[in-house]
């Protein structure tokens, strides 16, 4: 189910009720989301940090912006910018890398 997010909350400097900014894509919404759903996400050192729960797409540009991770039960969802990940095809996982 695709869900639109980001248009109802007031933020400083932005008019209230503006157009939504992100759409949530789940596994049933697109083949790309279906391929990535449940994919493990690890650090550059190989430590597991979660699995892909859903994707966030920018409505204005139609570009993938965030990957939202499902973590252990009763933990908060974590979103990681798409540009901070790369797909390790040999291991079948997404790798979160940083400069530090």
C-alpha positions as YAML, in Angstrom:
chain: A
units: angstrom
residues:
- id: 1
  name: UNK
  ca: [0.00, 0.00, 0.00]
- id: 2
  name: UNK
  ca: [1.42, 3.34, -1.02]
- id: 3
  name: UNK
  ca: [1.03, 6.01, 1.62]
- id: 4
  name: UNK
  ca: [1.74, 9.74, 1.23]
- id: 5
  name: UNK
  ca: [3.70, 11.34, 4.07]
- id: 6
  name: UNK
  ca: [4.86, 14.80, 5.00]
- id: 7
  name: UNK
  ca: [2.07, 17.21, 4.10]
- id: 8
  name: UNK
  ca: [0.04, 17.65, 7.26]
- id: 9
  name: UNK
  ca: [2.56, 18.68, 9.90]
- id: 10
  name: UNK
  ca: [3.45, 22.32, 10.39]
- id: 11
  name: UNK
  ca: [7.15, 23.13, 10.31]
- id: 12
  name: UNK
  ca: [8.82, 26.44, 11.02]
- id: 13
  name: UNK
  ca: [9.10, 28.48, 7.85]
- id: 14
  name: UNK
  ca: [6.73, 26.27, 5.86]
- id: 15
  name: UNK
  ca: [3.04, 26.90, 5.33]
- id: 16
  name: UNK
  ca: [0.72, 24.47, 7.05]
- id: 17
  name: UNK
  ca: [-1.04, 21.94, 4.87]
- id: 18
  name: UNK
  ca: [1.45, 22.11, 2.00]
- id: 19
  name: UNK
  ca: [1.74, 19.36, -0.55]
- id: 20
  name: UNK
  ca: [3.05, 16.00, 0.66]
- id: 21
  name: UNK
  ca: [6.74, 15.34, 0.06]
- id: 22
  name: UNK
  ca: [7.24, 11.58, 0.41]
- id: 23
  name: UNK
  ca: [5.39, 8.42, -0.56]
- id: 24
  name: UNK
  ca: [5.93, 5.17, 1.30]
- id: 25
  name: UNK
  ca: [6.45, 2.12, -0.90]
- id: 26
  name: UNK
  ca: [5.94, -1.32, 0.57]
- id: 27
  name: UNK
  ca: [6.74, -4.69, -1.00]
- id: 28
  name: UNK
  ca: [3.34, -4.90, -2.75]
- id: 29
  name: UNK
  ca: [3.69, -1.47, -4.41]
- id: 30
  name: UNK
  ca: [6.57, -1.98, -6.84]
- id: 31
  name: UNK
  ca: [9.00, -4.60, -8.06]
- id: 32
  name: UNK
  ca: [11.94, -2.61, -6.66]
- id: 33
  name: UNK
  ca: [10.40, -2.44, -3.20]
- id: 34
  name: UNK
  ca: [9.57, -6.13, -3.45]
- id: 35
  name: UNK
  ca: [13.18, -6.99, -4.33]
- id: 36
  name: UNK
  ca: [14.58, -4.96, -1.42]
- id: 37
  name: UNK
  ca: [11.97, -5.90, 1.21]
- id: 38
  name: UNK
  ca: [13.62, -7.96, 3.93]
- id: 39
  name: UNK
  ca: [17.11, -7.38, 2.50]
- id: 40
  name: UNK
  ca: [19.70, -7.28, 5.30]
- id: 41
  name: UNK
  ca: [21.48, -3.97, 5.94]
- id: 42
  name: UNK
  ca: [24.95, -4.05, 7.46]
- id: 43
  name: UNK
  ca: [27.67, -1.58, 8.38]
- id: 44
  name: UNK
  ca: [30.90, -1.36, 6.38]
- id: 45
  name: UNK
  ca: [32.38, -3.72, 8.99]
- id: 46
  name: UNK
  ca: [29.67, -6.33, 8.38]
- id: 47
  name: UNK
  ca: [27.62, -5.74, 11.56]
- id: 48
  name: UNK
  ca: [23.91, -6.25, 10.93]
- id: 49
  name: UNK
  ca: [21.79, -3.17, 11.71]
- id: 50
  name: UNK
  ca: [18.40, -4.30, 10.39]
- id: 51
  name: UNK
  ca: [16.38, -5.31, 7.34]
- id: 52
  name: UNK
  ca: [14.54, -3.20, 4.76]
- id: 53
  name: UNK
  ca: [10.95, -2.54, 5.85]
- id: 54
  name: UNK
  ca: [9.90, -0.02, 3.21]
- id: 55
  name: UNK
  ca: [11.19, 2.72, 0.90]
- id: 56
  name: UNK
  ca: [10.50, 6.46, 0.88]
- id: 57
  name: UNK
  ca: [10.21, 8.15, -2.53]
- id: 58
  name: UNK
  ca: [10.30, 11.91, -3.13]
- id: 59
  name: UNK
  ca: [6.98, 12.78, -4.78]
- id: 60
  name: UNK
  ca: [8.35, 15.84, -6.57]
- id: 61
  name: UNK
  ca: [11.34, 14.16, -8.23]
- id: 62
  name: UNK
  ca: [10.16, 10.51, -8.17]
- id: 63
  name: UNK
  ca: [13.53, 9.49, -6.75]
- id: 64
  name: UNK
  ca: [14.24, 7.02, -3.99]
- id: 65
  name: UNK
  ca: [15.38, 9.03, -0.96]
- id: 66
  name: UNK
  ca: [15.32, 6.80, 2.15]
- id: 67
  name: UNK
  ca: [15.36, 3.15, 3.13]
- id: 68
  name: UNK
  ca: [13.48, 2.48, 6.35]
- id: 69
  name: UNK
  ca: [14.80, -0.39, 8.43]
- id: 70
  name: UNK
  ca: [12.93, -2.81, 10.61]
- id: 71
  name: UNK
  ca: [14.97, -3.57, 13.67]
- id: 72
  name: UNK
  ca: [14.36, -5.76, 16.68]
- id: 73
  name: UNK
  ca: [10.86, -5.94, 18.14]
- id: 74
  name: UNK
  ca: [9.82, -2.81, 20.08]
- id: 75
  name: UNK
  ca: [12.65, -0.68, 18.65]
- id: 76
  name: UNK
  ca: [12.10, 2.49, 16.65]
- id: 77
  name: UNK
  ca: [12.23, 2.46, 12.87]
- id: 78
  name: UNK
  ca: [15.42, 3.87, 11.40]
- id: 79
  name: UNK
  ca: [15.68, 5.63, 8.04]
- id: 80
  name: UNK
  ca: [18.93, 5.81, 6.09]
- id: 81
  name: UNK
  ca: [19.46, 8.06, 3.07]
- id: 82
  name: UNK
  ca: [19.61, 5.99, -0.12]
- id: 83
  name: UNK
  ca: [22.87, 7.63, -1.23]
- id: 84
  name: UNK
  ca: [24.59, 6.29, 1.92]
- id: 85
  name: UNK
  ca: [23.97, 2.67, 0.88]
- id: 86
  name: UNK
  ca: [25.33, 0.39, -1.78]
- id: 87
  name: UNK
  ca: [24.18, -3.04, -2.83]
- id: 88
  name: UNK
  ca: [26.66, -5.85, -2.28]
- id: 89
  name: UNK
  ca: [25.47, -8.28, -4.95]
- id: 90
  name: UNK
  ca: [27.92, -11.02, -3.95]
- id: 91
  name: UNK
  ca: [26.44, -11.15, -0.43]
- id: 92
  name: UNK
  ca: [22.88, -10.05, -1.32]
- id: 93
  name: UNK
  ca: [22.77, -7.17, 1.15]
- id: 94
  name: UNK
  ca: [22.82, -3.39, 1.45]
- id: 95
  name: UNK
  ca: [25.90, -1.86, 3.05]
- id: 96
  name: UNK
  ca: [25.69, 1.42, 5.00]
- id: 97
  name: UNK
  ca: [28.93, 3.27, 4.66]
- id: 98
  name: UNK
  ca: [30.19, 6.49, 6.20]
- id: 99
  name: UNK
  ca: [33.35, 8.50, 5.84]
- id: 100
  name: UNK
  ca: [34.30, 8.03, 9.48]
...
